[in-house]
Amino acid sequence: MKTALVTGGVSGIGRSTAEALRDNGYRVIVADLNEPASPMDEIQFIQADLANTDACQHLINTVNEQHNGIDILVNNAGFQHVCPLEDFPLETWQTMQSVMLTAPFLLTRGVWPAMKAKGWGRIINIASIHGLVASLFKSSYITAKHGLIGFTKASALEGGEFGITANAICPGYVRTPLVERQIADQSRLLNLPEDRVIADVLLKNAAVKRLLTPEDIAAMVIYLCSPAADCVTGSSWSIDQGWTAQ
Ligand code: NAD
């Protein structure tokens, strides 16, 4: 049985991904800052603050000791902070880079030797459309996600000869707690009902006017883990309601 580690796996995209991997026959471990709000059957939970490099290293040591290496790593943990760059707090900037860029590097480095030894591995980085294009007031997030796509390409080149693939998924807006908070904030700021915020603000650049579901993203992770994707590597997979088509 192959083992998957999903970061940020108690909520939103991470939780759906962890559950889909479990339902597809993988052993699943989730690492998250927060405990799950409801039970996650047959999924192992490890508390970890991925902003902290020692905690990342400790997580890797724990999973490598408990399991015969990790076969699938889904770097998903992340958060948003919306603020004009001239007021952007340095500490928040650094935490965002730590969680969304340095942690994926440390975890990839940590799972690499076992993947290499087995001649098989899947690294899946949950980036964003904001890894491909920018929007206002999200400078640190956009920087980290663009960097994550670069790291995905670098990992793909180094992993090729060892059967390790690395891909990024670039979702548009997905209905998760992260986006629920943005909808509520914008609704207050703009004095608009939430359905207008979704249609006119969040999905302004989208061809398909509906929010994605976490299950939409989980299905792409399952595809990238399947034999059909053995030769798919170094790619950024947009699933973005047509946002980046223009
Ligand atoms: P979410 O808030 O529902 O889940 C994020 C998870 O990451 C939470 O469980 C949180 O506890 C965890 N996390 C945050 N900081 C952490 C830390 N320091 N250490 C460990 N865990 C930490 O958000 P989501 O929407 O499911 O987002 C998941 C990923 O998808 C993120 O990387 C996000 O940038 C990306 N993404 C989301 C959307 C969207 O529209 N929701 C779009 C594109 C990309």
Residues whose N, C-alpha, C, O or C-beta is under 5 A from the ligand:
A	BS01	NAD	G8 G9 V10 S11 G12 I13 G14 A31 D32 L33 N34 A48 D49 L50 A51 N76 A77 G78 F79 V99 I126 A127 S128 I129 P171 G172 Y173 V174 T176 P177 L178 V179
